[in-house]
């Protein structure tokens, strides 16, 4: 039986591939892709699958190969990338990673906006703010997510 993986879902420039490379411990340059990338520990979905309503069914079907879905929400993203209640179609745990860069400031008003976005999309087991330019935070999230795999 194939081991379950972490399913990474998110809009364009949300940090999916950065998180996948951190978890996979890969140092290859990050490049854009239009297909699903199966790593040893992750499934990295292209943003086009999320942007197209008829392609979302492929994301949903990928849960059969995953122990957890991780939805990425870039802090700078203004539009709604996920359909309302999208987490409810998943039978596996779903967590949210709110990604940001060194240039972005997080204050209480922004945190409230993020909570509204998360509520719109559904229920999450957990949500974490992650600076995708900070190697220490990427390492911490790697360890956190791999511990979740062991518990499943």
Sine and cosine of phi, psi and omega as CSV:
sin_phi,cos_phi,sin_psi,cos_psi,sin_omega,cos_omega
0.00,0.00,0.69,-0.72,0.00,-1.00
-0.96,0.29,0.72,-0.70,0.02,-1.00
-0.91,0.41,0.55,-0.84,0.04,-1.00
-0.95,0.33,0.46,-0.89,-0.06,-1.00
-0.82,-0.57,0.15,-0.99,0.09,-1.00
-1.00,0.03,0.84,-0.54,0.00,-1.00
-1.00,0.00,0.88,-0.47,0.00,-1.00
-0.97,-0.23,0.83,-0.56,-0.05,-1.00
-0.76,-0.65,0.69,-0.72,0.06,-1.00
0.02,-1.00,0.27,-0.96,0.02,-1.00
-0.96,0.29,0.11,-0.99,0.02,-1.00
-0.82,0.57,0.68,-0.73,0.04,-1.00
0.89,0.46,0.51,0.86,0.02,-1.00
-1.00,-0.01,-0.24,0.97,0.01,-1.00
0.98,-0.21,0.23,0.97,-0.01,-1.00
-0.83,0.56,-0.78,0.63,-0.07,-1.00
-0.93,0.36,-0.57,0.82,0.07,-1.00
-0.88,0.47,-0.71,0.70,0.03,-1.00
-0.91,0.42,-0.69,0.73,0.02,-1.00
-0.87,0.50,-0.72,0.70,0.00,-1.00
-0.89,0.45,-0.60,0.80,0.03,-1.00
-0.90,0.43,-0.72,0.69,-0.01,-1.00
-0.92,0.39,-0.65,0.76,0.00,-1.00
-0.97,0.23,-0.20,0.98,-0.06,-1.00
0.85,0.53,0.77,0.64,-0.02,-1.00
-0.95,-0.32,0.66,-0.75,0.01,-1.00
-0.95,-0.31,0.18,0.98,0.01,-1.00
-0.90,0.44,0.47,-0.89,0.09,-1.00
-0.90,0.43,0.58,-0.81,0.00,-1.00
-0.98,0.18,0.75,-0.66,0.03,-1.00
-0.74,-0.67,0.42,-0.91,0.02,-1.00
-0.96,0.28,0.56,-0.83,0.02,-1.00
-0.59,-0.81,0.39,-0.92,-0.03,-1.00
-0.89,-0.45,0.38,0.92,-0.01,-1.00
-0.65,-0.76,0.26,-0.97,0.03,-1.00
-0.95,0.31,0.71,-0.70,0.03,-1.00
-0.93,-0.38,0.90,-0.43,0.04,-1.00
-1.00,-0.06,0.92,-0.39,0.11,-0.99
-1.00,-0.10,-0.07,-1.00,0.05,-1.00
-0.93,0.36,-0.52,0.85,-0.06,-1.00
-0.85,-0.52,-0.18,0.98,-0.10,-0.99
-0.72,-0.69,0.35,-0.94,0.19,-0.98
-0.84,-0.54,0.92,-0.38,-0.05,-1.00
-0.99,-0.17,0.92,-0.39,-0.05,-1.00
-1.00,-0.06,0.61,-0.79,0.05,-1.00
-0.95,0.32,0.53,-0.85,-0.02,-1.00
-0.90,0.44,-0.44,0.90,0.00,-1.00
-0.89,0.46,-0.46,0.89,0.04,-1.00
-0.92,0.39,-0.56,0.83,0.01,-1.00
-0.98,0.18,-0.56,0.83,-0.05,-1.00
-0.95,0.30,-0.43,0.90,-0.07,-1.00
-0.97,-0.25,0.89,-0.46,-0.03,-1.00
-0.81,0.58,-0.61,0.79,-0.03,-1.00
-0.98,0.20,-0.22,0.97,0.06,-1.00
-1.00,-0.02,-0.24,0.97,0.00,-1.00
-0.87,0.49,-0.45,0.89,0.02,-1.00
-0.87,0.50,-0.49,0.87,0.04,-1.00
-0.94,0.34,-0.62,0.78,0.08,-1.00
-0.88,0.47,-0.72,0.70,-0.01,-1.00
-0.87,0.50,-0.67,0.74,-0.03,-1.00
-0.94,0.35,-0.40,0.92,0.01,-1.00
-0.93,0.37,-0.28,0.96,-0.01,-1.00
-0.88,0.47,-0.37,0.93,0.03,-1.00
-0.91,0.42,-0.34,0.94,0.02,-1.00
-0.97,-0.22,0.14,0.99,-0.13,-0.99
-0.84,-0.55,0.51,-0.86,0.11,-0.99
-1.00,-0.04,-0.31,0.95,0.00,-1.00
-0.32,-0.95,0.54,-0.84,0.13,-0.99
-0.97,-0.25,0.68,-0.73,0.02,-1.00
-0.86,-0.50,0.93,-0.36,0.01,-1.00
-1.00,-0.04,0.81,-0.59,0.01,-1.00
-0.99,-0.15,0.70,-0.71,0.01,-1.00
-0.82,-0.57,0.97,-0.23,0.04,-1.00
-0.93,0.36,0.74,-0.67,-0.05,-1.00
-0.84,0.55,-0.61,0.79,-0.06,-1.00
-0.98,0.21,-0.21,0.98,-0.06,-1.00
-0.92,0.38,0.82,-0.57,-0.01,-1.00
-0.99,-0.12,-0.59,0.81,-0.06,-1.00
-0.99,0.15,0.31,-0.95,0.04,-1.00
-1.00,0.10,0.93,-0.37,-0.05,-1.00
-1.00,0.04,-0.44,0.90,-0.06,-1.00
-0.96,-0.27,0.56,-0.83,0.09,-1.00
-0.96,0.30,0.38,-0.93,0.00,-1.00
-0.89,0.46,0.68,-0.73,0.05,-1.00
0.93,0.37,0.34,0.94,-0.09,-1.00
-0.86,0.50,-0.52,0.85,-0.03,-1.00
-0.92,0.40,-0.40,0.92,-0.09,-1.00
-0.93,0.36,-0.27,0.96,0.01,-1.00
-1.00,0.05,-0.04,1.00,-0.02,-1.00
-0.99,-0.12,0.69,-0.73,0.03,-1.00
-0.99,-0.12,-0.04,1.00,0.03,-1.00
-0.96,-0.28,0.32,-0.95,0.05,-1.00
-0.87,0.49,0.57,-0.82,0.03,-1.00
-0.81,-0.59,0.78,-0.63,0.07,-1.00
-0.85,-0.52,0.32,-0.95,0.01,-1.00
-0.91,-0.42,0.71,-0.70,0.16,-0.99
-0.92,-0.39,0.89,-0.45,0.07,-1.00
-1.00,-0.06,0.95,-0.33,-0.13,-0.99
-0.99,-0.14,0.57,-0.82,0.04,-1.00
-0.49,-0.87,0.13,-0.99,0.00,-1.00
-0.89,-0.45,0.09,-1.00,-0.01,-1.00
-0.86,0.51,-0.46,0.89,-0.06,-1.00
-0.98,0.18,-0.22,0.97,-0.10,-1.00
-0.99,-0.12,0.67,-0.74,-0.02,-1.00
-0.98,-0.18,0.68,-0.73,0.04,-1.00
-0.92,-0.38,0.88,-0.48,0.08,-1.00
-0.82,-0.58,-0.03,-1.00,-0.08,-1.00
-0.90,0.44,-0.62,0.79,0.02,-1.00
-0.89,0.45,-0.66,0.75,0.02,-1.00
-0.92,0.39,-0.64,0.76,0.04,-1.00
-0.88,0.48,-0.63,0.78,0.04,-1.00
-0.91,0.42,-0.64,0.77,0.06,-1.00
-0.89,0.45,-0.66,0.75,0.03,-1.00
-0.88,0.47,-0.70,0.71,0.02,-1.00
-0.87,0.49,-0.61,0.79,0.06,-1.00
-0.89,0.45,-0.69,0.72,0.02,-1.00
-0.88,0.48,-0.70,0.71,-0.03,-1.00
-0.90,0.43,-0.67,0.74,0.02,-1.00
-0.89,0.46,-0.62,0.79,0.02,-1.00
-0.88,0.48,-0.63,0.78,-0.07,-1.00
-0.99,0.16,-0.45,0.90,0.03,-1.00
0.64,-0.76,-0.46,-0.89,-0.04,-1.00
-0.97,-0.23,0.67,-0.74,0.00,-1.00
-0.86,-0.52,0.61,-0.79,0.06,-1.00
-0.90,0.44,-0.57,0.82,-0.07,-1.00
-0.31,-0.95,0.36,-0.93,0.18,-0.98
-0.62,-0.78,0.60,-0.80,-0.11,-0.99
-0.69,-0.73,0.65,-0.76,0.15,-0.99
-1.00,0.04,0.73,-0.68,-0.07,-1.00
-0.70,-0.71,0.85,-0.52,0.12,-0.99
-0.99,0.13,0.95,-0.31,-0.09,-1.00
-0.97,0.26,-0.05,1.00,0.08,-1.00
-0.99,-0.17,-0.02,1.00,-0.05,-1.00
-0.97,-0.24,0.93,-0.36,-0.05,-1.00
-0.89,0.46,-0.56,0.83,0.02,-1.00
-0.91,0.42,-0.67,0.74,0.02,-1.00
-0.92,0.39,-0.61,0.79,0.05,-1.00
-0.89,0.45,-0.64,0.77,0.05,-1.00
-0.91,0.42,-0.67,0.74,0.01,-1.00
-0.89,0.46,-0.68,0.73,-0.01,-1.00
-0.93,0.37,-0.56,0.83,0.07,-1.00
-0.86,0.52,-0.76,0.65,-0.01,-1.00
-0.91,0.42,-0.65,0.76,0.01,-1.00
-0.87,0.49,-0.74,0.67,-0.05,-1.00
-0.94,0.34,-0.57,0.82,0.03,-1.00
-0.95,0.33,-0.51,0.86,0.10,-1.00
-0.91,0.41,-0.59,0.80,0.04,-1.00
-0.88,0.47,-0.60,0.80,0.00,-1.00
-0.90,0.43,-0.68,0.74,-0.04,-1.00
-0.90,0.45,-0.58,0.81,-0.04,-1.00
-0.95,0.30,-0.38,0.92,-0.08,-1.00
-0.98,0.20,0.00,0.00,0.00,0.00
